[in-house]
Amino acid sequence: MSKKILAMKNVIGSVIILLLLGSCTSETSTSKTESTSDTPIETPKKITSDTSKTEKAFTPKKTPVRLGTAPVRLALQEKLDKMHEDLMNQMETGFNPQDITDYAKEANLYISIYGDSLAAEHLFNAADLYRGVGNYEKALDTWYIVYKSYDREGHPKAPHAMFQCGFTYDSVLNNKKLAKTLYNMFLKRYPDHALAKDAKMLLGNLDKSPEDLIKEFQKKNKQ
């Protein structure tokens, strides 16, 4: 009789252990599923005034060093460097717009594969080049990608990218309303940045006519 009772206890114990193991496996599977549900970075066409996702204090970091040692990764880094160098050599003769587009595509490819901050440098360069050839829509889109992708990482190019968006709407596209929004966003997000003083000055001059600015300039020179 005692042997039967002991056998039953062993069976019950085995069942309990199996149930516990099943529960742990289920939890592990769920956590793995949740961890792979992140969506890729969005790159909308325009910057909006919603700063609810950027309330965390911005802490600028030093210019990033190269990451990774995989041959394919290093080859892409070298390709980007070479493309940028070739574009810089076109400064005296005039840029080829297609070369700029190809350069920006490679930088976007790099960020989509590796996601490190090296791409911010090349994307920012591409935006500057787009602006240089008068393709302001592409320049704004590319600066926005830099800001959106690297602001939370504290990359030094992020605030510069937002400022350039505001300055382009202000000085080139004459969209004072959107420029005002972007300058205010910049000052709220980066109040201690080196460009904050420029943003305040430009913001203060938005509603002034060219004649008013000339008068103020002449007045300051007389003092």
Backbone torsions as a table, in degrees:
resi	resn	phi	psi	omega
1	MET	NA	-43.4	-179.6
2	SER	-65.0	-32.6	179.2
3	LYS	-67.4	-37.2	179.0
4	LYS	-66.2	-42.5	179.2
5	ILE	-62.0	-43.6	179.7
6	LEU	-62.7	-40.2	179.7
7	ALA	-64.8	-41.0	179.3
8	MET	-64.9	-39.7	177.8
9	LYS	-61.5	-40.7	179.5
10	ASN	-63.7	-41.6	179.9
11	VAL	-63.8	-46.7	179.9
12	ILE	-60.2	-42.8	179.3
13	GLY	-61.8	-40.2	179.7
14	SER	-64.7	-40.5	179.6
15	VAL	-62.9	-43.9	179.8
16	ILE	-61.3	-43.0	179.7
17	ILE	-62.3	-43.6	179.1
18	LEU	-61.9	-40.5	178.6
19	LEU	-63.9	-40.9	178.7
20	LEU	-64.5	-43.3	179.0
21	LEU	-62.8	-40.5	178.7
22	GLY	-62.1	-39.7	179.6
23	SER	-65.1	-42.7	179.4
24	CYS	-63.5	-42.7	179.6
25	THR	-62.1	-39.9	179.8
26	SER	-63.8	-42.3	179.6
27	GLU	-64.8	-41.6	179.6
28	THR	-62.9	-42.5	179.5
29	SER	-62.4	-40.4	-179.8
30	THR	-65.1	-43.3	-178.8
31	SER	-64.3	-34.8	178.6
32	LYS	-67.8	-38.8	179.8
33	THR	-64.9	-41.6	180.0
34	GLU	-65.9	-36.7	-176.7
35	SER	-69.9	-18.7	-179.1
36	THR	-102.8	15.6	-176.7
37	SER	-95.3	5.0	179.8
38	ASP	-64.4	139.6	178.3
39	THR	-96.2	153.5	179.0
40	PRO	-66.9	163.8	-179.6
41	ILE	-64.7	132.1	177.0
42	GLU	-84.9	150.5	178.2
43	THR	-130.6	73.1	-179.1
44	PRO	-64.4	163.1	-173.7
45	LYS	-72.2	-34.6	-174.9
46	LYS	-128.4	150.2	173.8
47	ILE	-80.6	131.6	177.4
48	THR	-102.8	173.5	-177.6
49	SER	-86.3	7.1	179.5
50	ASP	-78.3	109.9	-179.6
51	THR	-111.1	18.8	-176.6
52	SER	-64.6	-24.7	-178.6
53	LYS	-93.2	3.3	-176.6
54	THR	-126.3	29.5	-178.0
55	GLU	-76.5	-19.8	178.8
56	LYS	-63.0	135.5	-176.6
57	ALA	-58.2	135.2	-179.6
58	PHE	-82.1	126.3	177.4
59	THR	-120.8	102.6	-176.9
60	PRO	-64.7	143.6	177.9
61	LYS	-114.2	167.5	178.8
62	LYS	-71.0	162.0	177.2
63	THR	-55.8	128.8	-173.5
64	PRO	-67.4	149.2	174.8
65	VAL	-92.1	166.2	180.0
66	ARG	-69.0	139.7	-178.6
67	LEU	-117.9	151.0	175.0
68	GLY	85.6	150.9	179.3
69	THR	-127.1	3.6	179.8
70	ALA	-63.5	135.3	-178.2
71	PRO	-54.3	-40.0	-179.0
72	VAL	-65.8	-40.9	179.7
73	ARG	-65.7	-45.4	179.1
74	LEU	-63.7	-36.7	179.4
75	ALA	-64.5	-38.9	179.2
76	LEU	-69.7	-37.1	175.9
77	GLN	-61.3	-45.4	179.4
78	GLU	-65.2	-36.1	179.0
79	LYS	-64.1	-42.8	178.4
80	LEU	-63.5	-42.5	177.9
81	ASP	-60.2	-43.4	-178.2
82	LYS	-66.9	-41.2	179.2
83	MET	-63.2	-41.1	178.7
84	HIS	-67.2	-41.1	178.1
85	GLU	-61.2	-43.4	178.5
86	ASP	-62.2	-39.1	178.6
87	LEU	-66.9	-38.0	177.7
88	MET	-64.6	-31.0	177.9
89	ASN	-72.4	-12.7	179.0
90	GLN	-90.3	1.0	-174.1
91	MET	-60.3	-38.1	-177.1
92	GLU	-80.0	-32.1	-176.6
93	THR	-94.9	-15.2	-177.5
94	GLY	107.9	138.7	-175.7
95	PHE	-78.0	145.0	171.4
96	ASN	-90.4	112.7	-176.9
97	PRO	-54.7	-35.2	-179.5
98	GLN	-65.8	-35.4	177.6
99	ASP	-64.3	-37.1	177.9
100	ILE	-66.0	-43.4	178.6
101	THR	-61.3	-43.7	179.0
102	ASP	-63.4	-39.5	179.3
103	TYR	-63.4	-45.6	179.4
104	ALA	-63.8	-38.8	179.0
105	LYS	-63.2	-41.3	179.4
106	GLU	-66.3	-38.1	178.3
107	ALA	-66.0	-40.3	176.9
108	ASN	-66.5	-36.1	176.8
109	LEU	-63.6	-42.4	-179.6
110	TYR	-61.9	-45.4	-179.2
111	ILE	-67.4	-33.3	-179.2
112	SER	-70.9	-28.1	-178.8
113	ILE	-88.7	-48.2	-171.1
114	TYR	-105.4	-30.5	173.9
115	GLY	69.0	9.8	178.7
116	ASP	-85.7	175.7	-170.8
117	SER	-83.2	-3.5	178.2
118	LEU	-61.2	-35.2	-178.2
119	ALA	-62.8	-26.6	-179.9
120	ALA	-59.0	-39.3	180.0
121	GLU	-63.2	-46.4	-177.5
122	HIS	-72.4	-37.6	177.8
123	LEU	-64.9	-40.6	178.3
124	PHE	-64.0	-42.3	176.9
125	ASN	-60.1	-41.8	-179.8
126	ALA	-63.5	-39.6	178.0
127	ALA	-62.8	-42.9	177.2
128	ASP	-59.9	-41.1	-179.6
129	LEU	-68.7	-39.5	175.7
130	TYR	-58.9	-44.2	179.2
131	ARG	-63.7	-37.0	-178.7
132	GLY	-62.9	-29.4	179.8
133	VAL	-100.3	8.5	175.6
134	GLY	84.4	11.2	177.5
135	ASN	-93.3	77.9	-172.1
136	TYR	-71.6	-31.3	178.1
137	GLU	-63.0	-46.0	178.3
138	LYS	-66.3	-37.9	178.6
139	ALA	-61.3	-46.3	-180.0
140	LEU	-64.5	-42.5	178.4
141	ASP	-60.3	-42.3	-176.2
142	THR	-72.6	-40.6	175.1
143	TRP	-61.3	-38.4	-179.8
144	TYR	-63.7	-39.0	177.5
145	ILE	-60.4	-42.2	179.1
146	VAL	-61.6	-48.4	-179.3
147	TYR	-62.6	-50.1	-175.4
148	LYS	-64.3	-36.5	-174.3
149	SER	-82.5	-28.3	-168.4
150	TYR	-122.6	0.3	179.5
151	ASP	-60.4	-49.0	-177.0
152	ARG	-67.8	-20.8	177.3
153	GLU	-82.4	-8.4	-179.0
154	GLY	74.9	23.6	180.0
155	HIS	-68.0	134.0	-176.7
156	PRO	-61.7	-19.5	180.0
157	LYS	-79.3	-18.3	-176.3
158	ALA	-61.3	-53.1	178.8
159	PRO	-64.6	-35.2	178.1
160	HIS	-62.5	-38.0	-179.7
161	ALA	-64.7	-44.4	178.3
162	MET	-64.2	-42.0	179.9
163	PHE	-61.6	-42.8	-179.4
164	GLN	-63.5	-34.4	175.7
165	CYS	-61.7	-48.8	179.3
166	GLY	-62.4	-43.2	-178.2
167	PHE	-65.9	-36.2	179.2
168	THR	-68.2	-43.3	176.2
169	TYR	-63.6	-32.6	-178.6
170	ASP	-76.1	-57.6	-168.5
171	SER	-88.6	-22.5	-175.3
172	VAL	-111.3	-50.7	-174.2
173	LEU	-89.6	-8.5	176.8
174	ASN	56.2	35.1	175.4
175	ASN	-100.7	82.8	-173.4
176	LYS	-65.2	-34.0	-178.7
177	LYS	-63.9	-48.3	180.0
178	LEU	-70.6	-35.2	176.7
179	ALA	-61.3	-41.9	178.9
180	LYS	-61.5	-42.8	178.1
181	THR	-60.6	-43.9	-177.2
182	LEU	-70.7	-39.3	176.8
183	TYR	-62.3	-42.6	178.7
184	ASN	-65.9	-39.8	175.9
185	MET	-60.8	-42.8	-179.3
186	PHE	-61.3	-46.5	-177.8
187	LEU	-66.8	-32.7	177.7
188	LYS	-72.3	-39.1	-176.1
189	ARG	-81.2	-37.9	-175.3
190	TYR	-128.8	62.5	-175.3
191	PRO	-62.7	-24.6	-177.2
192	ASP	-104.6	9.6	-178.3
193	HIS	-72.4	154.8	-179.5
194	ALA	-61.8	-25.8	-179.6
195	LEU	-88.4	-2.1	-178.0
196	ALA	-61.8	-38.3	179.1
197	LYS	-62.7	-42.7	178.1
198	ASP	-65.2	-40.4	179.7
199	ALA	-62.4	-41.2	178.4
200	LYS	-64.0	-42.9	-179.7
201	MET	-64.1	-46.4	-179.6
202	LEU	-65.3	-37.8	177.8
203	LEU	-63.2	-39.9	180.0
204	GLY	-69.5	-23.1	-178.1
205	ASN	-96.3	-2.4	-174.0
206	LEU	-58.8	-41.7	-174.6
207	ASP	-92.4	7.5	-178.9
208	LYS	-95.0	143.3	178.3
209	SER	-78.7	160.6	176.5
210	PRO	-55.5	-35.5	179.5
211	GLU	-65.3	-41.5	178.6
212	ASP	-63.5	-39.7	179.8
213	LEU	-66.1	-39.4	178.5
214	ILE	-64.2	-43.6	178.9
215	LYS	-61.3	-43.0	178.5
216	GLU	-63.6	-40.5	179.3
217	PHE	-63.3	-44.9	179.9
218	GLN	-64.9	-37.6	179.6
219	LYS	-64.9	-41.3	179.7
220	LYS	-66.8	-35.4	-179.7
221	ASN	-69.2	-27.6	179.3
222	LYS	-76.1	-26.0	-177.6
223	GLN	-72.7	NA	NA
